[in-house]
């Protein structure tokens, strides 16, 4: 019976999951929503669950503007204007808390929204898979895998930026492939230039490292379609202008607030220190599993500035960056090895992470990585890279984004959510590998 169920998934005429010929993509999407709703009793609705985004959102609700609440050593607080976090996720939380109140109902409404985000991301992963492999069987397999993939379910249950970033990554990759096709064929290239620009602009509002991803993606698309240089160059310039226009109000706000240019966020120096100091091992977590948040010596330099009505974000970032650069200059060999270790942690296991160090996560990730390697081997063997221009553009963007994220983590630090975002980028390759393995298993079972 179980073998029949598996076979039915691979049979275009007989399908238990689609008995009346309906769109098969609806079933994994429904399963994704049900699984995440079933996880509702396990989510945290406590105020700290919203993290830094929630602190700023609540200050907005209190009429204090886009500001962050800092804590003195003596327990007193200071609320100061900030650009510490990009605004995208903050305003999502602000919207739901203002609409439903800073209550359990507000948290639950935000969770339902993140379930919708997850379903949209899974749908787009399916569309990307179809563009790359042009196979309904592979697409349906990938959709089911994405729907039940435990790390994707887990990040939906957290109230950080990961759910939004997964969706934006999937949207941008899908539109990027379609944009490349439009540049090549000359059909609807203006439409996809605008859509790609919108995707880039939204990503800039959510992720501090987005400028590198956006700029490198635009250059790559121009290179891929260099035979149509005039059309490609004009369209990519349009996309870049649209992205800049979406980001501009936030950047202008930062200039008015701080009298200096802050494109997206002010946490760069601090995050640079978190990944480059004497106490880190490559992981952003300490031996006890807690985050590495500065040192007493650095805090002694920073704390006096909290009450001086200065640009505290700038001071905080500059002092941490200065200390990080000092350590790198004094320990160049250790800094170089640390960068390589951070790349290794990103692509393997961080045993100090509360989530990433669990047996369950390690087991799942080993299977994930093995499936990725198997998928890469099969893609090369079947020459799928060169099978279609869509596949070439899609795989090129995947490789570029994986490289950019790896280099970003080598400069700063890796987090489990970065790994989950990385998996979200190459998940179609995993779906392809597992689909092929299931197909081979069924073929051998029939022969037996």
C-alpha positions in Angstrom: 0.0 0.0 0.0 2.8 2.4 0.9 4.6 1.6 -2.3 1.4 2.3 -4.2 1.1 5.7 -2.5 4.6 6.6 -3.6 4.0 5.4 -7.1 0.8 7.4 -7.3 2.8 10.6 -6.8 4.8 9.7 -9.8 1.9 8.7 -12.0 0.3 11.5 -14.1 -2.9 9.4 -14.5 -3.5 7.8 -11.1 -2.9 9.9 -8.1 -4.3 9.4 -4.6 -3.3 12.9 -3.7 -5.1 14.3 -6.7 -8.1 12.0 -7.4 -10.1 14.4 -9.5 -7.2 16.1 -11.4 -7.0 19.2 -9.3 -3.9 21.2 -9.0 -1.5 19.0 -7.0 0.3 22.0 -5.6 -2.7 22.7 -3.4 -2.2 19.6 -1.3 1.3 20.2 0.0 0.4 23.9 0.6 -2.6 22.8 2.6 -0.4 20.3 4.5 2.1 23.1 5.2 -0.6 25.3 6.7 -2.0 22.5 8.8 1.4 21.5 10.2 2.1 25.0 11.2 -1.3 25.5 12.8 -0.7 22.3 14.7 2.5 23.9 16.1 0.4 26.7 17.6 0.5 25.4 21.2 4.3 25.4 21.1 5.0 29.0 20.1 6.0 31.6 22.6 3.7 34.6 22.9 5.9 36.3 25.5 7.1 39.9 24.7 10.8 38.9 24.3 9.8 36.5 21.5 9.6 39.5 19.1 13.3 40.2 19.7 14.8 43.6 18.8 12.1 44.1 16.1 9.5 44.0 18.8 11.3 46.5 21.1 11.3 49.1 18.3 7.7 48.2 17.2 6.4 48.7 20.8 8.3 52.1 21.0 6.5 53.1 17.8 3.2 52.1 19.4 4.0 54.2 22.4 4.6 57.3 20.3 8.4 57.2 20.8 9.3 56.9 17.1 11.6 54.4 15.6 13.8 54.0 18.7 15.5 51.3 20.7 15.4 50.8 24.5 18.9 50.4 26.0 19.6 49.1 29.4 22.1 50.6 31.9 24.1 48.4 34.2 22.0 49.7 37.1 18.8 48.5 35.4 17.5 51.9 34.2 16.6 52.3 30.6 17.3 54.9 27.9 15.2 55.2 24.7 17.1 56.6 21.7 16.4 57.0 18.0 17.9 54.1 16.1 18.5 52.4 12.8 19.9 49.3 14.6 17.5 47.0 12.8 16.3 47.3 9.2 12.6 48.5 9.1 10.9 45.8 7.2 10.2 43.3 9.9 9.7 46.0 12.5 6.8 47.5 10.5 5.2 44.1 10.0 5.2 43.6 13.8 4.0 47.2 14.3 1.1 46.6 11.9 -0.2 43.6 13.7 0.4 44.9 17.2 -1.4 48.1 16.4 -4.3 46.3 14.7 -4.9 43.6 17.4 -3.1 45.1 20.4 0.1 44.2 22.2 -1.7 41.0 23.4 -1.8 37.3 22.8 -4.2 38.1 20.0 -1.7 40.3 18.3 1.0 37.6 18.6 -1.3 35.0 17.1 -2.3 37.2 14.2 1.4 37.7 13.5 1.9 33.9 13.6 -1.0 33.4 11.1 0.6 35.9 8.8 3.9 34.0 9.0 2.1 30.8 8.1 0.8 32.6 5.0 4.4 33.8 4.3 5.6 30.2 4.6 3.0 28.9 2.2 3.8 31.6 -0.4 7.6 30.8 0.0 6.9 27.0 -0.6 4.7 27.8 -3.6 7.5 29.9 -5.1 10.1 27.2 -4.4 7.8 24.9 -6.4 7.7 27.4 -9.3 11.4 27.8 -9.2 11.8 24.0 -9.3 9.5 23.8 -12.4 11.6 26.5 -14.2 14.8 24.7 -13.4 13.8 21.0 -14.1 10.6 21.3 -16.2 9.1 18.3 -14.5 5.8 18.0 -12.7 7.0 15.0 -10.7 10.1 16.8 -9.4 8.1 20.0 -8.6 5.4 18.1 -6.6 8.1 16.2 -4.7 9.9 19.5 -3.9 6.7 21.1 -2.7 5.9 18.2 -0.3 9.4 18.2 1.0 9.4 21.9 1.6 6.0 21.7 3.3 7.2 19.1 5.9 10.8 20.2 6.2 11.2 20.7 10.0 13.6 23.7 10.0 11.1 25.6 7.8 8.3 24.8 10.2 10.5 25.9 13.2 11.4 29.3 11.7 7.7 30.0 11.1 7.3 29.5 14.9 9.9 32.2 15.7 9.2 35.9 15.3 12.4 37.1 13.7 13.1 38.0 10.1 13.6 34.5 8.8 10.1 33.9 7.6 10.1 37.2 5.6 13.6 36.6 4.3 12.7 33.1 3.1 9.7 34.5 1.1 11.7 37.4 -0.3 14.6 35.1 -1.3 12.2 32.8 -3.1 10.3 35.7 -4.8 13.6 37.3 -5.9 15.0 34.1 -7.3 11.8 33.2 -9.2 11.5 36.7 -10.6 15.2 36.7 -11.4 14.9 33.7 -13.6 11.9 35.1 -15.3 13.7 38.5 -15.7 16.6 36.7 -17.3 14.3 35.0 -19.7 12.5 38.3 -20.6 15.9 39.9 -21.3 16.8 37.0 -23.6 13.5 36.9 -25.5 12.6 40.5 -25.4 9.1 39.7 -24.1 7.8 41.5 -21.0 11.2 42.6 -20.0 9.9 46.0 -18.7 7.4 44.2 -16.5 10.0 41.9 -15.0 12.5 44.8 -14.6 9.9 46.5 -12.4 9.1 43.3 -10.5 12.8 42.5 -9.9 13.4 46.0 -8.8 10.5 45.7 -6.3 11.9 42.4 -5.0 15.3 44.0 -4.6 13.9 47.0 -2.8 11.9 44.9 -0.4 14.9 42.8 0.4 16.9 46.0 1.2 14.3 46.9 3.8 14.7 43.5 5.6 18.4 42.5 5.4 21.5 44.5 6.1 23.6 42.5 3.7 21.1 42.9 0.9 23.1 45.6 -1.0 25.8 43.0 -1.9 23.2 40.4 -2.9 21.2 42.9 -5.0 24.3 44.5 -6.7 25.9 41.2 -7.6 22.7 39.8 -8.9 22.1 42.7 -11.2 25.7 42.4 -12.5 25.3 38.6 -13.0 22.0 39.1 -15.0 23.7 41.6 -17.2 26.6 39.2 -17.8 24.3 36.3 -18.6 22.4 38.4 -21.1 25.3 40.3 -22.5 24.4 39.4 -26.1 21.4 41.7 -25.6 23.4 44.4 -23.9 21.4 47.5 -24.7 18.1 46.0 -23.6 19.7 44.3 -20.6 21.6 47.3 -19.4 18.5 49.6 -19.6 16.3 47.1 -17.9 18.8 46.4 -15.1 19.2 50.2 -14.5 15.4 50.4 -14.2 15.4 47.6 -11.7 18.2 49.3 -9.7 16.3 52.6 -9.7 13.1 51.0 -8.5 15.0 49.3 -5.7 16.7 52.5 -4.7 13.3 54.4 -4.8 11.8 51.8 -2.4 14.8 52.1 0.0 15.0 55.9 -0.3 12.4 57.0 2.3 14.2 54.9 5.0 17.6 56.2 4.0 16.3 59.8 4.1 14.8 59.2 7.5 18.1 58.1 8.7 19.9 61.1 7.4 17.4 63.4 9.1 17.7 61.5 12.4 21.5 61.2 12.5 22.8 63.9 10.1 24.8 61.2 8.3 24.3 58.6 5.6 22.9 55.3 6.9 21.7 53.2 4.0 20.0 50.4 5.9 21.2 49.7 9.4 23.8 50.8 12.0 24.6 47.3 13.5 27.5 46.6 11.1 30.3 47.4 13.5 28.8 45.5 16.4 28.1 42.4 14.2 31.6 42.7 12.8 33.0 42.5 16.4 30.8 39.5 17.3 32.5 37.5 14.6 36.1 38.9 15.2 37.3 38.9 18.8 39.3 37.0 21.3 36.4 35.1 22.9 34.6 33.8 19.8 35.3 30.4 18.3 33.5 31.1 15.0 30.1 30.6 16.6 28.2 33.6 17.8 27.3 31.6 20.9 29.2 31.1 24.1 29.9 27.7 25.7 26.7 28.0 27.8 24.6 28.5 24.6 24.0 32.2 25.2 24.8 34.9 22.6 28.1 36.8 22.7 27.0 40.4 23.5 30.2 42.5 23.8 32.5 42.4 26.9 32.6 44.4 30.2 35.6 46.3 29.0 33.9 47.5 25.8 30.6 48.2 27.6 32.6 50.4 30.0 33.6 52.6 27.0 30.1 52.7 25.5 27.7 53.0 28.5 28.6 56.7 29.4 27.4 57.7 25.9 23.8 56.5 26.6 22.9 59.7 28.5 24.7 62.3 26.4 22.1 62.6 23.6 24.6 61.7 21.0 24.4 59.4 18.0 24.6 56.3 20.2 24.2 53.9 17.3 27.3 55.4 15.7 29.4 55.3 18.9 28.3 51.7 19.6 29.2 50.5 16.1 32.5 52.4 15.9 33.8 51.2 19.2 33.0 47.6 18.5 34.5 47.9 15.0 37.7 49.5 16.3 38.1 46.7 18.9 37.5 44.1 16.2 40.1 45.7 13.8 42.6 45.9 16.7 42.2 42.2 17.4 42.6 41.3 13.7 45.8 43.4 13.3 47.2 41.8 16.4 46.2 38.3 15.4 46.1 38.1 11.6 46.7 34.3 11.5 44.0 33.6 14.0 41.6 36.0 12.2 42.2 34.2 8.9 41.6 30.7 10.4 38.5 32.0 12.2 37.1 33.2 8.9 37.5 29.7 7.4 36.0 28.2 10.5 32.9 30.4 10.2 32.4 29.3 6.6 32.7 25.7 7.8 30.2 26.2 10.6 27.7 27.8 8.1 27.9 24.8 5.9 28.0 22.1 8.6 27.0 22.2 12.3 27.3 24.7 15.1 27.3 22.5 18.2 27.0 25.6 20.5 23.7 26.7 19.0 20.6 25.8 21.0 18.8 24.8 17.9 21.6 23.8 15.5 23.4 21.7 18.2 20.4 19.3 18.8 20.5 15.7 17.6 17.3 16.3 15.6 18.6 19.3 13.7 22.0 17.6 13.1 20.3 14.5 11.7 18.1 16.5 9.4 20.9 18.7 8.2 23.1 15.8 7.4 20.4 14.4 5.2 19.9 17.9 3.7 23.6 18.3 2.9 23.8 14.7 1.5 20.8 15.4 -0.8 22.4 18.7 -2.0 25.6 16.9 -2.9 23.6 14.1 -4.6 21.6 16.7 -6.5 24.7 18.6 -7.7 26.2 15.3 -8.9 23.0 14.4 -10.8 22.7 17.8 -12.3 26.2 17.6 -13.7 25.7 14.0 -14.9 22.4 14.8 -16.7 23.8 18.2 -17.9 20.7 20.0 -16.7 22.7 23.2 -16.3 22.9 23.5 -20.1 19.5 22.0 -20.7 17.8 25.4 -20.8 18.6 29.1 -20.4 16.2 29.2 -17.4 18.2 26.5 -15.6 21.5 28.3 -16.3 20.2 31.6 -14.9 18.6 29.9 -11.9 21.7 27.9 -10.9 23.9 30.8 -11.5 21.9 33.0 -9.1 21.8 30.1 -6.6 25.6 29.8 -6.6 26.1 33.5 -6.4 23.8 33.9 -3.4 25.4 30.9 -1.6 28.8 32.5 -2.2 27.7 35.9 -1.0 26.1 34.5 2.1 29.3 32.4 2.8 31.5 35.5 2.4 29.2 37.5 4.6 29.4 34.9 7.4 33.2 34.8 7.0 33.4 38.5 7.6 30.7 38.6 10.3 29.4 35.4 11.9 27.1 32.4 11.0 23.7 31.8 12.6 21.3 28.8 12.3 18.8 31.1 10.5 21.5 31.9 7.9 21.8 28.2 7.3 18.1 27.8 6.9 18.0 30.7 4.4 20.8 29.0 2.6 18.8 25.8 2.4 15.9 27.8 1.1 18.0 29.0 -1.8 19.1 25.6 -3.0 16.1 23.6 -1.9 15.0 22.8 -5.5 18.2 20.9 -5.9 17.3 18.8 -2.8 13.9 18.1 -4.2 15.4 17.1 -7.5 17.8 14.7 -5.8 15.2 13.0 -3.7 12.8 12.8 -6.6 15.4 11.0 -8.7 16.3 8.7 -5.8 12.6 7.8 -5.3 12.3 7.2 -9.1 15.2 4.8 -9.1 13.9 3.0 -6.0 10.5 2.5 -7.7 12.2 1.3 -11.0 14.2 -1.3 -9.1 11.2 -2.4 -7.1 9.2 -3.0 -10.3 12.1 -4.9 -11.8 12.3 -7.0 -8.7 
